Amino acid sequence: MAEATQYGFTHKELATMMIKALNIHSGIWGLSIKFGLGGINAGSNENDLMPAAVVPVMEIGLQKFDKVGNLSVDAAQVNPLSSST
């Protein structure tokens, strides 16, 4: 079997992993992405340059949400407190 070279995750899977990594047990949390904006001159050669926008991903994180949706999960369900604590 070939070795995997790439893995993909849904928004909910990423939110769940971050909630568990941060040890969050309550609240509705969802994925947040902070974008930047920059400009460059791009083209295949010096005579083909055109102004272009570059939109880098600056940060991926969690933010509180009001309700569960396609970007958010309930921390109490995906990372419940252990009964031994």
C-alpha positions in Angstrom: 0.0 0.0 0.0 1.3 3.5 -0.9 2.3 5.8 1.9 -0.1 8.7 2.5 1.3 12.1 1.4 -1.6 14.3 2.3 -4.5 14.4 4.8 -7.6 16.7 4.7 -9.9 17.7 7.5 -13.3 19.3 7.7 -13.9 22.6 9.6 -15.6 20.6 12.3 -12.7 18.1 12.6 -10.2 21.0 12.9 -12.3 22.7 15.5 -12.6 19.4 17.5 -8.8 18.8 17.4 -8.1 22.4 18.6 -10.7 22.1 21.4 -9.1 18.9 22.6 -5.6 20.3 22.3 -6.6 23.4 24.4 -8.5 21.2 26.9 -11.8 23.1 26.4 -14.8 21.4 27.8 -17.7 23.8 27.4 -19.1 26.3 25.0 -19.7 26.4 21.3 -16.5 27.0 19.4 -15.7 27.2 15.7 -13.0 27.7 13.2 -11.7 31.2 12.5 -9.3 32.2 9.8 -7.5 35.5 9.7 -6.5 36.7 6.2 -4.0 39.3 5.2 -3.9 41.3 2.0 -0.9 42.3 -0.1 -0.2 43.5 -3.6 2.4 42.4 -6.1 3.1 42.9 -9.8 2.9 39.4 -11.4 3.4 38.1 -14.9 5.3 35.6 -17.0 7.8 38.3 -18.1 8.6 42.0 -17.7 6.2 43.1 -20.4 3.4 41.0 -19.1 3.2 42.4 -15.5 -0.2 43.2 -14.0 -1.1 44.3 -10.5 -2.3 41.3 -8.4 -3.6 40.7 -4.9 -2.0 38.2 -2.6 -4.2 36.9 0.3 -2.1 34.9 2.8 -3.6 32.9 5.7 -2.2 34.7 8.7 -3.8 32.7 11.5 -6.1 29.7 12.0 -7.9 29.5 15.4 -11.0 29.1 17.4 -13.7 31.6 18.3 -16.9 31.4 20.3 -20.1 30.9 18.3 -23.7 31.3 19.3 -24.9 28.0 17.9 -23.5 24.8 16.3 -23.2 25.0 12.5 -20.9 23.8 9.7 -17.9 25.6 11.2 -18.6 25.0 14.9 -19.0 22.3 17.5 -20.2 22.0 21.1 -17.1 21.4 23.3 -19.1 19.5 25.9 -20.0 16.9 23.3 -16.7 16.6 21.4 -14.5 16.9 24.6 -16.5 16.0 27.7 -15.0 16.3 31.1 -13.7 13.0 32.3 -15.8 11.4 35.0 -12.6 10.9 37.0 -12.0 14.6 37.4 
